Amino acid sequence: MKEILYVLLDSFADHEMVFLSQAINAGETGPIANPKYVNRVVGTSMEPIRSIGGVRVMPDYTLQNMPSDYAALVLIGGYGWLTDATEAVGPVVRAAMDQGRLVGAICNAASWMAGQGLLNNIRHTGNGLEQLRQWGGGNYTNEAQYVNEQAVADGNIVTANGSAHLEFARKMLLLLKNDTPEMIDRYYTFNKEGFVKLFAPQPRFRFNTVGLFTRDNKAIVDFYTRAFGFTTDWDGIQPNVEMWLGDIRLILFPRDAFAQMVSRKFEYTDGENGTVELALDVPTFADVDREYRTAIECGAKSVLEPTTEPWGQRTCYVADPDGNLIEIGSFVEG
């Protein structure tokens, strides 16, 4: 049975390890009789390690006598990563990465990795790009692959910010294959959203996405990226495109490819599409005006200039390059 090794330094953050370690050792109804892995604590010595909350933990190993074969090395954040205690950690982490082992680092531990140059070839996150710059100094040269997400997995390396204990646990559990993806997601949802939501009656349907049938995928991708900040991992080749803006998911598919797929011909609006719209909220009236101008500069056609309506909303309409209507609005004057 392989071990998961948690590297703890004095003043470690209690909350950053509990959801991962708990899922390793227990299921929904109690401790697992034969867990897939065993949790073990690694310290700089065999002396008790005190958490930020004042809890004392006895290490199972030191950095010098820890086993050479293990399932994962987990660096738990806290204030100890600002001290000289980290000097002994570096060789252990480098060896783990060289061997292709699963390594997780959360909060200040991820910032420490930036300072060691250990994030320079992988997609990663942490406590904000500014902290990675401060901790990393000249050793951190990979701002281009920083991802502004709670937790990021790239190969066998998982990084997370200090509020991402659940997201961190989920990514680690998935890479460890500790359970089925469905059960791991269930564990995440239970702890993230609570008992009531998890066991609430489920609706027959869950809204999925908004789809647009396009004349030119590239033109529409360029427009929504530049005008509104949508992101995509589209390779520029595949006919199906997924784009995201926060929780909004937008899919694009070429009109001719869709007609071929369903073996029928469709008629499309010539000019502006007066059937549906995409509605985007912005913080204030001033943002409506600013985003309207930006959209026009990015190739949108004006349909309704910014107007304050009798019901208290300032709104405007533009049409994207395919004629789809987009409303930009706010109810906050300021």
Secondary structure, 3 states (H helix, E strand, C coil): CEEEEEECCCCECCHHHHHHHHHHHECCCCECCCCCEEEEEEECCCCCEEECCCCEECCCEECCCCCCCCCEEEECCEHHHHCHHHHHHHHHHHHHHHCCCEEEEECHHHHHHHHCCCCCCCCECCCCHHHHHHHHHHHCCCHHHECCCCEEEECCEEEECCCCHHHHHHHHHHHHCCCCHHHHHHHHHHHHHCHHHHCCCCCCCCCCCEEEEECCHHHHHHHHHHHHCCEECCCCCCCCEEEEECCEEEEEEEHHHHHHHHCCCCCCCCCCEEEEEEEEECCCHHHHHHHHHHHHHCCCEEEEEEEECCCCCEEEEEECCCCEEEEEEECCCC
